[in-house]
Amino acid sequence: TPPDGEDQLVYSVTTVLKMINKPALPQWYADAVAARVTANPDGLFTRTEAEGFNWLRFAGSSVLKDLGEVGDRIHKYAESDLDWTVEVPDIIDERDAQLREQWHALRAAHEIEPLYLEMTAWSHKHGYAGTLDGIGYIDGKLTLWDIKSSRSTWAEHFEQLSALGNCD
């Protein structure tokens, strides 16, 4: 329910951003399928045609699920580092360890003073809501932040922060 107590159906910022055309996505998906077959050719050739089709068809979905779980873990780790009441998640793989190292490098280089963590923000005017990772001070400047686990920065990352920054 929005802060004013009124029931209002709103769009999620991330749902809206999923509607944006991503021209690199088909190639990424094709690469995910090729990587799956290259890493495990028996996974394809020991299946029936229908099973092999589905195994390949959902290769990208499997990768996205795994990447989402990595993102969830670094979010939870950063939150636990800034708020001692949050349980520290286990390190599952090398990617987790790399992201934690990057988080510690960021913390060593900047003074981070959170005011709010994992907070839902609404825009009554525009009819959307989203969850931001934090609002607080970074090196003395009031900052809204969203932790990303991707290896690149994408336009939609900035669009997401802009949308959340324009909430009520």
C-alpha positions as MATLAB code, in Angstrom:
seq = 'TPPDGEDQLVYSVTTVLKMINKPALPQWYADAVAARVTANPDGLFTRTEAEGFNWLRFAGSSVLKDLGEVGDRIHKYAESDLDWTVEVPDIIDERDAQLREQWHALRAAHEIEPLYLEMTAWSHKHGYAGTLDGIGYIDGKLTLWDIKSSRSTWAEHFEQLSALGNCD';
ca = [
       0.000    0.000    0.000;
       1.371    3.450   -0.842;
       2.436    5.646    2.093;
      -0.807    7.662    2.041;
      -2.806    4.481    2.712;
      -4.737    4.614   -0.578;
      -4.944    1.427   -2.610;
      -3.453    2.100   -6.011;
      -2.217   -0.273   -8.693;
       1.212    0.864   -9.881;
       3.819   -0.504  -12.261;
       7.160   -1.787  -11.053;
      10.118    0.221  -12.358;
      11.923   -2.986  -13.362;
       8.813   -4.311  -15.133;
       8.582   -1.118  -17.174;
      12.294   -1.297  -18.038;
      11.864   -4.880  -19.285;
       9.677   -3.458  -22.074;
      12.621   -1.557  -23.557;
      14.047   -3.088  -26.725;
      17.431   -4.634  -25.996;
      19.083   -5.262  -29.372;
      22.030   -7.200  -27.867;
      19.764   -9.698  -26.083;
      19.212  -12.131  -29.020;
      22.976  -12.500  -29.500;
      23.481  -12.951  -25.761;
      20.829  -15.670  -25.745;
      22.452  -17.406  -28.747;
      25.800  -17.251  -26.937;
      24.196  -18.827  -23.843;
      22.888  -21.710  -25.964;
      26.285  -22.181  -27.655;
      28.054  -22.110  -24.279;
      25.672  -24.729  -22.878;
      26.343  -27.129  -25.762;
      30.090  -26.478  -25.766;
      30.370  -27.094  -22.027;
      28.187  -30.202  -22.079;
      27.706  -31.766  -25.533;
      26.448  -35.012  -23.970;
      23.672  -32.968  -22.396;
      22.314  -32.464  -25.895;
      23.221  -35.686  -27.675;
      21.938  -38.054  -24.979;
      18.437  -36.569  -25.094;
      15.518  -37.138  -27.393;
      14.936  -34.451  -29.996;
      12.158  -32.871  -27.888;
      14.220  -33.015  -24.686;
      17.237  -31.537  -26.494;
      15.097  -28.759  -27.922;
      13.825  -27.781  -24.469;
      17.289  -28.113  -22.923;
      18.598  -25.600  -25.471;
      15.480  -23.453  -25.490;
      15.808  -22.612  -21.815;
      19.613  -22.205  -21.718;
      19.380  -18.419  -21.472;
      16.700  -18.626  -18.787;
      18.946  -20.860  -16.713;
      21.834  -18.398  -17.035;
      19.554  -15.477  -16.124;
      18.312  -17.360  -13.061;
      21.896  -18.033  -11.950;
      22.889  -14.386  -12.523;
      19.852  -13.226  -10.569;
      20.882  -15.405   -7.644;
      24.408  -13.934   -7.749;
      22.874  -10.449   -7.697;
      20.641  -11.374   -4.768;
      23.634  -12.634   -2.785;
      25.778   -9.514   -3.311;
      22.793   -7.332   -2.422;
      22.288   -9.299    0.789;
      26.020   -9.195    1.550;
      26.260   -5.428    1.078;
      23.142   -4.966    3.184;
      24.630   -7.169    5.934;
      27.850   -5.125    5.795;
      25.923   -1.883    6.295;
      23.387   -3.256    8.791;
      24.672   -5.719   11.393;
      21.139   -7.067   11.995;
      21.107   -8.696    8.527;
      22.560  -12.214    8.334;
      25.695  -12.565    6.175;
      25.040  -14.941    3.251;
      27.451  -17.750    2.401;
      29.920  -17.504   -0.474;
      28.673  -19.934   -3.122;
      31.238  -19.515   -5.894;
      34.158  -17.484   -7.233;
      31.833  -14.779   -8.601;
      30.511  -14.176   -5.068;
      34.068  -13.792   -3.800;
      34.951  -11.355   -6.620;
      31.893   -9.201   -5.955;
      32.654   -9.109   -2.233;
      36.204   -7.991   -2.996;
      34.817   -5.197   -5.189;
      32.388   -4.226   -2.425;
      35.235   -4.044    0.119;
      37.319   -1.943   -2.304;
      34.379    0.460   -2.669;
      33.935    0.625    1.118;
      37.676    1.259    1.594;
      37.661    4.096   -0.951;
      34.444    5.806    0.186;
      32.682    6.653    3.394;
      29.177    5.174    3.181;
      26.547    6.188    5.732;
      23.189    4.565    4.931;
      19.943    6.215    5.938;
      17.618    3.618    4.378;
      18.333    0.183    2.911;
      16.046   -1.890    0.672;
      13.324    0.737    0.631;
      10.241    0.844   -1.585;
       9.658    4.173   -3.320;
       6.444    5.353   -5.032;
       5.599    7.907   -7.662;
       1.921    8.754   -7.365;
       2.270   11.240  -10.210;
       3.692    8.692  -12.667;
       2.060    5.528  -11.279;
       5.104    3.375  -10.561;
       7.028    1.991   -7.618;
      10.332    0.245   -7.095;
      12.791   -0.904   -4.495;
      16.038    0.958   -4.107;
      19.072   -0.563   -2.459;
      19.937    2.472   -0.416;
      19.747    6.149    0.281;
      22.448    7.713    2.346;
      25.641    9.651    2.294;
      28.610    8.633    0.197;
      31.601   10.833    0.968;
      29.222   13.362    2.538;
      26.897   13.641   -0.508;
      23.299   12.488   -0.281;
      23.099    9.597   -2.756;
      20.586    7.039   -3.989;
      22.264    3.767   -4.925;
      21.499    0.451   -6.547;
      24.071   -2.335   -6.443;
      24.610   -4.119   -9.749;
      26.404   -7.425  -10.255;
      26.702   -7.159  -14.039;
      30.123   -6.677  -15.549;
      28.922   -3.628  -17.501;
      26.860   -0.556  -16.837;
      23.763   -0.322  -19.023;
      21.474    2.573  -19.890;
      18.614    0.910  -18.046;
      20.654    1.053  -14.805;
      20.634    4.847  -15.065;
      16.974    4.843  -16.097;
      16.094    2.778  -13.036;
      17.926    5.152  -10.694;
      16.382    8.148  -12.407;
      12.894    6.704  -12.006;
      13.508    5.891   -8.326;
      15.047    9.313   -7.777;
      11.868   10.933   -9.079;
       9.606    9.133   -6.615;
       7.587   11.088   -4.037;
];
